[in-house]
Amino acid sequence: MTENPETYEVIVVGGGAAGLSAALVLGRARRRTLVVDAGEPRNAPAAHMQGYLTRDGMPPAEFLAVGREEIARYGVDLVRDRAVDVARDEEHFTLALESGRTVRARRLVVATGLKDELPQVAGVAERFGKDVLHCPYCHGWEVRDRAFGVLAANPLGVHQALMVSQWSKDVVLFLHEVAESELSEQDLRRLAAAGVKVVPGPVAGLTVENDRLTGVRLADGTAYGREVVFVAPRAVPQGELFVKLGAEMTETPFGSYPVIDERGLTGVPGLWAAGNVSGFAEQVVNAAGRGYRAGAAINAELLMTDLDAAAGV
């Protein structure tokens, strides 16, 4: 890392909903802030986002473009780059960026999100965000009453099948990598009550005609006509910076996340988490709220720290 890095009050790593929201609050609080954004949003495959009041149906790329314009009004800097290393001393965090630039700040917000690892089934990656979906709250209304399939990569596929039955009464659960013996009696009763058909056996691929999903093909050649398939990707939190800084992490069925308080502060002084890197279930609206909360808390903390120093407290 260079000897004289450019210094900010706060650096936000990640330019999604959480990172931009934190930066907006900090910019409006007159804090010199930098956003480092690698430009790889998790929801890039989606044509629209839902459930965000006043922004329902807005394309994710448009949402981010508006957010970048808003933070620029308040003097927040944004660079398209990636943080590849980080160090901390008593007063600053110093980040090495992929471009070779080095920057530092008194506070660091990590909002690097998640990556989705999809089941290795032919056609799933190509159709993801179109008619292969993962979240009924994000997409259920748009595909309501169509013929649904649910591809189970683990027993949590049962929960997903039960959830999507709220949006269609024609649901088939393809067990794929899950053995029938792994389903509990309660699972079977709930699936029957929801009208979900259970099909055992591995799935070989999806069938597509005229750029439209038409079915699911099993390894034994059996085909089922389906218009939409829901999958549960494996969530991979992008939390390398937390590990490098020695933050306490907690293991969950959905990956490893930093231990934080209600504001997003980790156990490392000055290190904050916001958005999906702090928890699996954050929708866009929740991530933005997390970012806002972190930004406001950081500003208040910096203010009181500086006032105490001036007062000799």
C-alpha positions in Angstrom: 0.0 0.0 0.0 1.2 3.5 -0.8 2.6 5.7 1.9 0.3 8.7 1.3 -3.2 7.4 0.5 -6.1 9.7 -0.1 -8.0 10.1 3.1 -11.8 10.2 3.7 -13.9 10.2 6.7 -15.9 7.2 5.6 -15.4 4.6 2.9 -18.3 2.4 1.7 -17.3 -0.8 -0.1 -20.3 -1.8 -2.3 -22.5 0.4 -4.4 -25.8 -1.4 -4.2 -28.9 -0.3 -2.3 -27.2 -0.6 1.2 -24.0 1.1 0.2 -25.6 4.0 -1.7 -28.1 4.6 1.1 -25.3 4.8 3.7 -23.4 7.1 1.4 -26.5 9.4 0.8 -27.0 9.9 4.5 -23.3 10.5 5.1 -23.0 12.9 2.2 -26.0 14.9 3.5 -24.3 15.0 6.9 -21.3 16.7 5.1 -19.0 13.7 5.7 -16.3 13.2 3.0 -17.3 9.8 1.7 -16.0 7.4 -0.9 -18.0 4.6 -2.5 -15.9 1.8 -4.0 -18.2 -0.2 -6.3 -17.1 -3.3 -8.3 -20.3 -3.0 -10.5 -21.6 -6.6 -9.9 -25.1 -6.2 -8.4 -26.7 -9.4 -7.3 -30.0 -8.5 -8.9 -28.5 -7.7 -12.3 -30.3 -10.7 -14.1 -33.7 -9.3 -13.0 -35.7 -7.1 -15.3 -37.4 -5.4 -12.4 -37.6 -5.2 -8.6 -40.7 -5.4 -6.6 -42.0 -4.5 -3.1 -40.1 -1.2 -2.7 -42.7 1.4 -2.1 -42.8 4.1 -4.9 -40.2 2.0 -6.8 -42.2 -1.1 -7.4 -41.4 -2.5 -10.9 -38.3 -0.3 -11.4 -35.4 -1.9 -13.3 -32.5 -2.5 -10.9 -30.0 -0.8 -13.2 -32.2 2.3 -13.3 -32.5 2.3 -9.5 -28.8 2.2 -9.0 -28.2 4.9 -11.7 -30.6 7.2 -9.8 -28.9 6.4 -6.5 -25.5 7.3 -8.0 -26.8 10.6 -9.2 -28.3 11.4 -5.8 -25.1 10.8 -3.8 -23.1 12.9 -6.3 -25.3 15.9 -5.4 -23.8 15.8 -1.9 -20.2 15.5 -2.9 -19.8 11.8 -2.4 -17.1 10.2 -4.6 -17.7 7.0 -6.4 -15.1 4.8 -8.2 -15.6 1.7 -10.2 -13.0 -0.5 -8.5 -12.6 -3.4 -6.1 -11.1 -3.6 -2.6 -8.5 -6.3 -2.6 -6.8 -5.8 0.7 -7.5 -3.9 4.0 -5.5 -3.0 7.1 -6.4 -1.1 10.3 -4.5 1.0 12.8 -5.7 2.9 15.8 -7.2 5.7 13.6 -7.8 4.5 10.1 -8.7 1.7 7.7 -6.5 1.5 4.7 -7.7 -0.2 1.5 -5.8 -1.3 -1.5 -7.9 -1.2 -4.6 -7.5 -3.5 -7.7 -6.5 -0.5 -9.8 -3.5 0.1 -7.6 -5.0 3.0 -5.8 -4.8 3.2 -2.0 -7.4 5.0 0.1 -8.1 5.3 3.8 -10.8 6.4 6.2 -11.8 6.7 9.8 -14.8 4.4 9.3 -15.5 1.6 6.9 -18.8 0.3 5.8 -18.8 -3.1 4.0 -21.9 -3.6 1.8 -20.5 -6.1 -0.7 -23.6 -8.3 -0.7 -23.9 -11.9 -1.9 -23.3 -14.0 -4.9 -25.8 -16.7 -6.0 -24.5 -20.1 -6.9 -27.1 -21.8 -9.0 -27.8 -25.6 -9.3 -25.8 -27.2 -12.0 -28.7 -28.1 -14.2 -28.7 -27.4 -17.9 -30.7 -24.3 -18.7 -31.0 -22.9 -15.2 -28.2 -20.3 -15.4 -29.3 -19.2 -18.9 -32.9 -18.6 -17.8 -32.2 -17.1 -14.3 -34.0 -13.9 -13.8 -36.4 -14.6 -16.7 -38.5 -17.7 -16.0 -36.1 -19.3 -13.6 -36.7 -17.4 -10.4 -35.8 -17.6 -6.7 -38.0 -15.2 -4.7 -41.8 -15.3 -4.8 -42.0 -11.9 -3.1 -39.9 -10.5 -5.9 -41.6 -12.2 -8.8 -44.6 -14.2 -7.7 -47.2 -11.6 -8.8 -45.8 -11.4 -12.3 -46.0 -15.1 -12.9 -49.1 -15.9 -10.8 -51.3 -18.8 -11.8 -48.8 -20.3 -14.2 -47.5 -23.8 -14.0 -44.7 -23.8 -11.5 -41.8 -26.1 -10.9 -39.6 -26.0 -7.8 -36.1 -27.5 -8.1 -34.9 -28.8 -4.8 -31.2 -28.7 -4.1 -31.7 -29.5 -0.4 -34.7 -30.1 1.9 -35.3 -26.3 2.1 -36.9 -26.8 -1.4 -40.0 -28.1 0.5 -40.4 -24.7 2.2 -39.9 -22.9 -1.2 -42.6 -25.1 -2.8 -45.0 -24.4 0.0 -44.3 -20.6 -0.3 -44.9 -20.4 -4.0 -48.2 -22.2 -3.7 -49.6 -18.9 -2.6 -49.2 -17.6 -6.2 -50.2 -20.7 -8.1 -52.2 -23.9 -7.5 -50.3 -25.8 -10.1 -46.9 -26.5 -8.4 -44.6 -29.5 -8.9 -41.7 -30.1 -6.5 -38.8 -31.8 -8.3 -36.8 -33.5 -5.5 -33.7 -33.6 -7.8 -30.9 -34.1 -5.2 -33.2 -34.7 -2.2 -34.2 -38.3 -1.3 -37.8 -38.9 -0.6 -36.7 -40.3 2.8 -35.5 -36.8 3.8 -39.0 -35.4 3.8 -40.7 -35.5 7.1 -44.3 -36.6 7.8 -45.1 -32.9 8.4 -43.5 -32.0 5.1 -45.7 -34.5 3.3 -48.8 -33.4 5.0 -48.2 -29.7 4.2 -47.3 -30.4 0.6 -50.5 -32.4 0.2 -52.6 -29.7 1.9 -51.1 -27.1 -0.5 -51.8 -29.4 -3.6 -48.1 -29.6 -4.4 -47.1 -32.7 -6.5 -43.8 -34.3 -5.5 -41.6 -35.9 -8.2 -38.5 -37.8 -7.1 -35.4 -38.3 -9.2 -32.7 -36.1 -10.6 -33.4 -33.3 -13.1 -31.4 -33.4 -16.3 -32.4 -30.0 -17.7 -35.0 -27.5 -18.8 -36.7 -27.4 -22.1 -37.0 -24.0 -23.9 -38.9 -23.1 -27.1 -38.9 -19.7 -28.7 -37.0 -18.2 -25.8 -39.6 -19.4 -23.4 -39.4 -22.1 -20.7 -41.7 -25.0 -21.5 -40.7 -27.8 -19.2 -38.5 -29.8 -16.9 -36.8 -33.0 -18.1 -35.7 -35.7 -15.6 -32.6 -37.8 -16.0 -34.8 -40.8 -16.9 -36.3 -38.9 -19.9 -39.6 -38.1 -18.3 -40.8 -34.5 -19.1 -43.1 -32.2 -17.3 -44.6 -29.1 -18.9 -43.8 -26.1 -16.7 -43.8 -22.4 -17.4 -41.8 -21.1 -14.4 -39.2 -22.8 -12.2 -38.2 -21.6 -8.8 -34.7 -22.5 -7.4 -32.9 -21.7 -4.2 -29.4 -20.6 -5.1 -26.6 -21.2 -2.6 -25.9 -17.8 -1.1 -22.2 -16.9 -0.9 -21.6 -13.8 1.3 -18.8 -11.6 0.0 -17.3 -11.1 3.5 -13.6 -11.3 2.9 -12.9 -7.9 4.3 -14.5 -8.8 7.6 -12.2 -11.9 7.8 -9.1 -9.9 7.0 -9.9 -7.4 9.8 -10.6 -10.1 12.4 -14.3 -9.6 12.8 -16.2 -12.3 14.6 -18.3 -14.4 12.2 -21.2 -16.6 12.7 -22.0 -19.7 10.5 -25.5 -20.2 9.3 -27.2 -22.5 6.8 -26.9 -19.6 4.3 -23.2 -18.8 4.8 -20.9 -16.9 7.1 -21.9 -13.5 8.4 -20.4 -10.9 10.7 -21.7 -10.6 14.2 -23.2 -7.1 14.4 -25.4 -5.0 16.7 -28.8 -3.5 15.7 -27.1 -0.7 13.8 -24.7 -2.8 11.8 -21.5 -2.3 13.9 -19.2 -5.3 14.1 -16.9 -6.1 17.1 -14.1 -4.3 15.3 -14.3 -0.6 16.2 -15.3 1.5 13.2 -16.2 -1.5 11.0 -19.8 -1.6 9.8 -21.9 -4.0 7.8 -25.0 -3.3 5.7 -27.2 -5.1 3.3 -27.0 -8.8 2.3 -23.4 -9.2 3.5 -24.9 -8.8 7.0 -27.8 -11.3 6.5 -29.3 -13.5 3.8 -32.9 -12.3 3.9 -32.4 -8.6 3.1 -34.6 -7.4 0.2 -33.7 -4.2 -1.6 -35.9 -2.1 0.6 -34.4 -3.7 3.7 -30.9 -3.3 2.5 -31.5 0.4 1.9 -32.9 0.8 5.4 -29.8 -1.0 6.8 -27.6 1.4 4.9 -29.5 4.4 6.2 -29.3 3.2 9.8 -25.5 2.6 9.5 -24.9 6.0 7.9 -26.8 7.9 10.5 -25.1 6.0 13.4 -21.6 6.5 11.9 -22.2 10.3 11.6 -23.4 10.5 15.2 -20.4 8.5 16.4 -17.9 10.6 14.5 -19.5 13.8 15.8 -19.4 12.7 19.5 -15.9 11.4 19.1 -14.6 14.7 17.8 -16.6 16.7 20.3 -15.2 14.7 23.2 -11.6 15.1 21.8 -12.1 18.9 21.6 -13.6 19.0 25.1 -10.7 16.9 26.5 -13.1 14.2 27.7 
